[in-house]
Amino acid sequence: MQPEQRTALYEAVETRVADERNFEFALAQPRRRKGLMLQIPAGLVVSSDQEVRRQLAQVLRQCALVPVLTASVADSRTAQLRNQISIVVCDDRLDDGTYEDIVELVVRSEAKVPVIVLSQTGDWPEYLAAMCGGAFDFLAYPPVAEDLQRIIQDALRGDSCTSKKGVGTWASTQ
């Protein structure tokens, strides 16, 4: 299925609900179309800031992914159970934890889901900790939308962020 077809398809099946804490979730549920069961790939966005969630959701839509928006580690656990997540993009600091909790959550689920961490500080020790902890990439905030789209595409293809240039993206953004 071409990205343009997936984009049109996810727009048709995307639904939004607000839970009791007014967080937005886009539920990526399988839908039947012409007798076939379709699973739209979903991307999990974890950020305490609503505006950041909206911006990252827009980038995921441009990558033909249904954005699943959460604001905390606890909501991310729930969203990961409800949806088939293909990629995770999260802030380094959350109201109830850090990116380390999100990376650990994904690693423990044994799903081979890449996690991209966005950092407000972007310091070297934090980069090393994220990469050693299992993150796919670590970007200084705010990321350039085109760079983030490229990294998401690489992650979905299974390309390592260090395989092309020998350095991670973080180093090239500093």
NORPESUL-V947385 format. One record per run of one state. SS is the DSSP state (A for helix, B for strand, O for the rest). FROM is the first residue (numbers start at 1). TO is the last residue. Records with the same first field share a line. If there is no record, write none. Layout:
SS=FROM-TO ; FROM-TO
This chain:
O=1-2 ; 14-14 ; 19-23 ; 28-30 ; 34-35 ; 39-41 ; 47-49 ; 63-65 ; 71-72 ; 83-84 ; 92-92 ; 95-96 ; 109-113 ; 120-123 ; 134-136 ; 141-144 ; 158-168 ; 174-174
A=3-13 ; 50-62 ; 73-82 ; 99-108 ; 124-133 ; 145-157 ; 169-173
B=15-18 ; 24-27 ; 31-33 ; 36-38 ; 42-46 ; 66-70 ; 85-91 ; 93-94 ; 97-98 ; 114-119 ; 137-140
